[in-house]
């Protein structure tokens, strides 16, 4: 659909001024990107109010404006449409403009604090291996079958999502798996999408700087399930105490998965080692390459989704057993020495606890666990001391360092983290602001068979400082520092 009156189909309109038969060439939410013949949607964002840029959009060629209130002066030859909530409306508008691609794919959303990326990536890889053409929308990257596109947000804006889904449909994709962040759900970025199913992984302390309270954070995640259609499935982790909350008001088919409680899809850990997991699933005992209890949850969630999408149990288990981790998720870095080096995206207390618990499960006790960890700037400060405490609890040595300090002074972030260090752990902790130097120090402190965990940034290939992204890849730096330190050369 490209005619304006068709593009706003199902959108509740407050007022209209102008020609509704205009042929629209594109939908834009950023006035800087507007092209001639476009519809500009003014959104009242948390940092920027798009209504301030309506005239800029018209100057760049916008022929229609959708907003929550009209400007005082209406320009000639421009159509003005007002709605109650433009953030919610843009999802419907974008869906209509791109031909409602979410209805032509089997679209599954994964939400939760941790596990979203791994579960979405596992499903993408699984269905590719099963012979399908598949799309992925994730923190690491967006994929249209073979084509890889960089991702700037866990969940893009509504226009970008629909453009991606349309590309997937044109490429012959039949399935798409996407992460749905709490920010995206609150900001209506998935409004107007038709989901085949939704998955809830878990919920723990994160993003309280944005949501304001833990209850608001819960409600943000719950929004995905509350808005599911009745032909969708709603699959939740029954072992997480918020799992059943997600199902309270959903119209979708209610289903559960887990390791501990009675569930529709259940796995049992037979062995949890440094080489992988042995799980019993549907009376089948299968060896998987992924490590740690948290990955057992990701595996059973992926298995459940595949079966709900009509795949056979035996083939799904066979394909899942061959899969490795998502980039930056318990990602082992090859080294010339016998040190085990791991990079992980763990940037919340719960995620760090899970990764270090996984390491504890396979360590012998004869080696050191050396953890390098920081916390991001301009984000939830309450988790900083908690993460330092968790690192100390499971590690023999801890190096606190910069993550993405953004606009904060990294020294101040480290001071916040240091508040979580008890007197008994003081001697095991170093604070080194420079992340590269911190990783180098961890390598210097290690001996054969030790375990180094570099946590917080995972797949990221940059470090954000004062609004500038500098090249920085934990995996690359860790490899270089191991070679430098263990090779004995400067």
TAJO-V948538 format. One record per pair of residues at least 6 apart in sequence whose C-alpha atoms are under 7 Angstrom apart, sorted by the first residue. I is the first residue (numbers start at 0). J is the second residue. If there is no record, write none. Layout:
# TAJO-V948538
i=I j=J
i=I j=J
This chain:
# TAJO-V948538
i=0 j=6
i=0 j=95
i=0 j=96
i=0 j=97
i=0 j=98
i=1 j=22
i=1 j=23
i=1 j=24
i=1 j=96
i=2 j=20
i=2 j=21
i=2 j=22
i=2 j=23
i=3 j=19
i=3 j=20
i=3 j=21
i=3 j=22
i=3 j=23
i=4 j=19
i=4 j=20
i=6 j=92
i=6 j=95
i=6 j=96
i=7 j=92
i=10 j=88
i=10 j=91
i=11 j=82
i=12 j=81
i=12 j=82
i=13 j=81
i=13 j=82
i=13 j=83
i=14 j=80
i=14 j=81
i=15 j=79
i=15 j=80
i=15 j=81
i=16 j=78
i=16 j=79
i=16 j=80
i=17 j=77
i=17 j=78
i=17 j=79
i=18 j=78
i=23 j=36
i=23 j=37
i=23 j=38
i=24 j=36
i=24 j=37
i=25 j=37
i=25 j=38
i=26 j=37
i=26 j=38
i=26 j=39
i=26 j=93
i=26 j=158
i=27 j=33
i=27 j=37
i=27 j=38
i=27 j=39
i=27 j=40
i=28 j=39
i=28 j=40
i=28 j=41
i=30 j=52
i=30 j=55
i=30 j=56
i=33 j=56
i=33 j=59
i=33 j=60
i=33 j=61
i=34 j=59
i=34 j=60
i=34 j=61
i=35 j=59
i=35 j=60
i=35 j=61
i=36 j=60
i=36 j=61
i=36 j=62
i=37 j=60
i=37 j=61
i=37 j=62
i=37 j=63
i=38 j=61
i=38 j=62
i=38 j=63
i=38 j=64
i=39 j=56
i=39 j=61
i=39 j=63
i=39 j=64
i=39 j=65
i=40 j=64
i=40 j=65
i=40 j=66
i=40 j=85
i=40 j=89
i=41 j=49
i=41 j=50
i=41 j=53
i=41 j=65
i=41 j=66
i=41 j=85
i=42 j=48
i=42 j=49
i=42 j=50
i=42 j=66
i=42 j=85
i=42 j=86
i=43 j=49
i=43 j=50
i=62 j=77
i=62 j=78
i=63 j=77
i=63 j=78
i=63 j=79
i=64 j=78
i=64 j=79
i=64 j=80
i=65 j=79
i=65 j=80
i=65 j=81
i=66 j=80
i=66 j=81
i=66 j=82
i=66 j=85
i=67 j=81
i=67 j=82
i=67 j=83
i=67 j=84
i=67 j=85
i=68 j=81
i=69 j=79
i=69 j=81
i=86 j=186
i=86 j=187
i=87 j=187
i=87 j=190
i=89 j=157
i=90 j=157
i=90 j=158
i=90 j=188
i=90 j=189
i=90 j=190
i=90 j=191
i=91 j=190
i=91 j=191
i=93 j=157
i=93 j=158
i=93 j=161
i=94 j=100
i=94 j=161
i=94 j=191
i=97 j=161
i=97 j=162
i=97 j=165
i=100 j=161
i=100 j=164
i=100 j=165
i=100 j=168
i=101 j=164
i=101 j=192
i=101 j=193
i=102 j=193
i=104 j=173
i=104 j=174
i=104 j=175
i=105 j=173
i=105 j=174
i=105 j=175
i=105 j=195
i=106 j=174
i=106 j=175
i=106 j=176
i=106 j=194
i=106 j=195
i=106 j=196
i=107 j=175
i=107 j=176
i=107 j=177
i=107 j=194
i=107 j=195
i=107 j=196
i=107 j=197
i=108 j=176
i=108 j=177
i=108 j=178
i=108 j=179
i=108 j=196
i=108 j=197
i=108 j=198
i=109 j=115
i=109 j=119
i=109 j=177
i=109 j=178
i=109 j=179
i=109 j=197
i=109 j=198
i=109 j=199
i=110 j=178
i=110 j=179
i=110 j=180
i=110 j=198
i=110 j=199
i=110 j=200
i=110 j=220
i=111 j=199
i=111 j=200
i=111 j=201
i=111 j=202
i=111 j=220
i=112 j=201
i=112 j=202
i=112 j=203
i=113 j=200
i=113 j=201
i=113 j=350
i=114 j=200
i=114 j=297
i=115 j=178
i=116 j=137
i=116 j=138
i=116 j=178
i=117 j=297
i=117 j=324
i=117 j=325
i=118 j=297
i=118 j=301
i=119 j=176
i=119 j=177
i=119 j=178
i=120 j=325
i=121 j=301
i=122 j=176
i=122 j=301
i=123 j=133
i=123 j=134
i=123 j=135
i=123 j=176
i=125 j=318
i=125 j=319
i=126 j=133
i=127 j=133
i=128 j=318
i=131 j=173
i=132 j=144
i=132 j=171
i=132 j=172
i=132 j=173
i=133 j=143
i=133 j=144
i=133 j=172
i=133 j=173
i=133 j=174
i=133 j=175
i=134 j=142
i=134 j=143
i=134 j=144
i=134 j=167
i=134 j=172
i=134 j=174
i=134 j=175
i=134 j=176
i=135 j=141
i=135 j=142
i=135 j=143
i=135 j=175
i=135 j=176
i=135 j=177
i=136 j=142
i=136 j=176
i=136 j=177
i=136 j=178
i=137 j=153
i=137 j=154
i=137 j=177
i=137 j=178
i=138 j=150
i=138 j=152
i=138 j=153
i=139 j=150
i=139 j=458
i=140 j=147
i=140 j=148
i=140 j=149
i=140 j=150
i=141 j=147
i=141 j=148
i=141 j=149
i=141 j=150
i=142 j=148
i=143 j=166
i=143 j=167
i=144 j=172
i=153 j=178
i=153 j=180
i=154 j=178
i=154 j=179
i=154 j=180
i=154 j=183
i=156 j=188
i=157 j=188
i=157 j=189
i=181 j=216
i=181 j=219
i=181 j=220
i=183 j=189
i=184 j=219
i=184 j=222
i=184 j=223
i=185 j=219
i=194 j=227
i=194 j=231
i=195 j=231
i=195 j=232
i=196 j=231
i=196 j=232
i=196 j=233
i=197 j=224
i=197 j=232
i=197 j=233
i=197 j=234
i=198 j=233
i=198 j=234
i=198 j=235
i=199 j=234
i=199 j=235
i=199 j=236
i=199 j=242
i=200 j=235
i=200 j=236
i=201 j=236
i=201 j=239
i=202 j=241
i=203 j=349
i=204 j=347
i=204 j=348
i=205 j=347
i=206 j=379
i=207 j=213
i=207 j=379
i=208 j=378
i=208 j=379
i=210 j=216
i=221 j=245
i=224 j=233
i=224 j=245
i=224 j=246
i=224 j=249
i=225 j=248
i=225 j=249
i=226 j=249
i=227 j=249
i=227 j=250
i=227 j=251
i=228 j=250
i=228 j=251
i=229 j=250
i=229 j=251
i=229 j=252
i=230 j=251
i=231 j=251
i=231 j=252
i=232 j=251
i=232 j=252
i=232 j=253
i=233 j=251
i=233 j=252
i=233 j=253
i=233 j=254
i=234 j=253
i=234 j=254
i=234 j=255
i=235 j=242
i=235 j=254
i=235 j=255
i=235 j=256
i=236 j=242
i=236 j=255
i=236 j=256
i=236 j=257
i=237 j=243
i=237 j=255
i=237 j=256
i=237 j=257
i=237 j=260
i=237 j=262
i=238 j=257
i=238 j=259
i=238 j=260
i=246 j=253
i=254 j=263
i=255 j=262
i=255 j=263
i=255 j=264
i=256 j=262
i=256 j=263
i=256 j=264
i=256 j=265
i=256 j=299
i=256 j=300
i=257 j=264
i=257 j=265
i=257 j=266
i=257 j=296
i=258 j=265
i=258 j=266
i=258 j=267
i=264 j=303
i=265 j=280
i=265 j=299
i=266 j=278
i=266 j=279
i=266 j=280
i=266 j=299
i=267 j=278
i=267 j=279
i=267 j=280
i=268 j=277
i=268 j=278
i=268 j=279
i=269 j=277
i=269 j=278
i=269 j=279
i=270 j=276
i=270 j=277
i=271 j=277
i=271 j=290
i=271 j=291
i=271 j=360
i=272 j=290
i=272 j=360
i=272 j=361
i=273 j=290
i=273 j=361
i=274 j=288
i=274 j=290
i=275 j=287
i=275 j=288
i=275 j=289
i=275 j=290
i=276 j=286
i=276 j=287
i=276 j=288
i=276 j=289
i=276 j=290
i=277 j=284
i=277 j=285
i=277 j=286
i=277 j=287
i=278 j=284
i=278 j=285
i=278 j=286
i=279 j=285
i=286 j=320
i=287 j=320
i=287 j=321
i=288 j=320
i=288 j=321
i=288 j=322
i=288 j=323
i=289 j=323
i=289 j=324
i=291 j=357
i=292 j=357
i=293 j=353
i=302 j=315
i=306 j=312
i=324 j=330
i=326 j=458
i=327 j=342
i=327 j=343
i=327 j=344
i=327 j=457
i=327 j=458
i=328 j=342
i=328 j=343
i=328 j=344
i=328 j=457
i=329 j=341
i=329 j=342
i=329 j=343
i=330 j=341
i=330 j=342
i=330 j=343
i=331 j=340
i=331 j=341
i=331 j=342
i=332 j=340
i=332 j=341
i=332 j=474
i=332 j=478
i=334 j=478
i=334 j=481
i=336 j=447
i=337 j=447
i=337 j=448
i=338 j=446
i=338 j=447
i=338 j=448
i=338 j=449
i=338 j=450
i=339 j=448
i=339 j=449
i=339 j=450
i=339 j=451
i=340 j=450
i=340 j=451
i=340 j=452
i=341 j=451
i=341 j=452
i=341 j=453
i=342 j=452
i=342 j=453
i=342 j=454
i=342 j=457
i=342 j=473
i=342 j=474
i=343 j=453
i=343 j=454
i=343 j=455
i=343 j=456
i=343 j=457
i=344 j=454
i=344 j=455
i=344 j=456
i=344 j=457
i=344 j=458
i=345 j=351
i=345 j=454
i=345 j=455
i=346 j=374
i=346 j=454
i=346 j=455
i=348 j=382
i=348 j=385
i=348 j=386
i=352 j=389
i=355 j=393
i=366 j=448
i=366 j=449
i=367 j=395
i=367 j=449
i=367 j=450
i=368 j=394
i=368 j=395
i=368 j=396
i=368 j=449
i=368 j=450
i=368 j=451
i=369 j=394
i=369 j=395
i=369 j=396
i=369 j=397
i=369 j=441
i=369 j=450
i=369 j=451
i=369 j=452
i=370 j=390
i=370 j=394
i=370 j=396
i=370 j=397
i=370 j=398
i=370 j=451
i=370 j=452
i=370 j=453
i=371 j=397
i=371 j=398
i=371 j=399
i=371 j=400
i=371 j=438
i=371 j=452
i=371 j=453
i=371 j=454
i=372 j=398
i=372 j=399
i=372 j=400
i=372 j=453
i=372 j=454
i=372 j=455
i=373 j=399
i=373 j=400
i=373 j=401
i=373 j=402
i=373 j=455
i=374 j=383
i=374 j=401
i=374 j=402
i=374 j=412
i=375 j=402
i=375 j=403
i=375 j=404
i=376 j=403
i=376 j=404
i=376 j=405
i=376 j=406
i=376 j=407
i=376 j=412
i=377 j=405
i=377 j=406
i=377 j=407
i=383 j=415
i=383 j=416
i=384 j=415
i=384 j=416
i=384 j=417
i=384 j=418
i=384 j=419
i=385 j=419
i=387 j=416
i=387 j=417
i=387 j=419
i=387 j=420
i=388 j=419
i=388 j=420
i=390 j=397
i=391 j=397
i=391 j=424
i=395 j=427
i=396 j=427
i=396 j=428
i=397 j=427
i=397 j=428
i=397 j=429
i=398 j=428
i=398 j=429
i=398 j=430
i=398 j=431
i=398 j=437
i=399 j=413
i=399 j=429
i=399 j=430
i=399 j=431
i=400 j=413
i=400 j=430
i=400 j=431
i=400 j=432
i=400 j=433
i=400 j=434
i=400 j=437
i=401 j=409
i=401 j=432
i=401 j=433
i=401 j=434
i=402 j=455
i=402 j=456
i=403 j=462
i=403 j=463
i=403 j=464
i=404 j=463
i=404 j=464
i=405 j=463
i=405 j=464
i=405 j=465
i=405 j=466
i=406 j=464
i=406 j=465
i=406 j=466
i=409 j=432
i=410 j=432
i=431 j=437
i=435 j=476
i=438 j=477
i=439 j=480
i=442 j=480
i=442 j=481
i=442 j=484
i=443 j=484
i=457 j=473
i=459 j=472
i=460 j=470
i=460 j=471
i=460 j=472
i=461 j=468
i=461 j=469
i=461 j=470
i=461 j=471
i=461 j=472
i=462 j=468
i=462 j=469
i=462 j=470
i=462 j=471
i=463 j=469
i=483 j=489
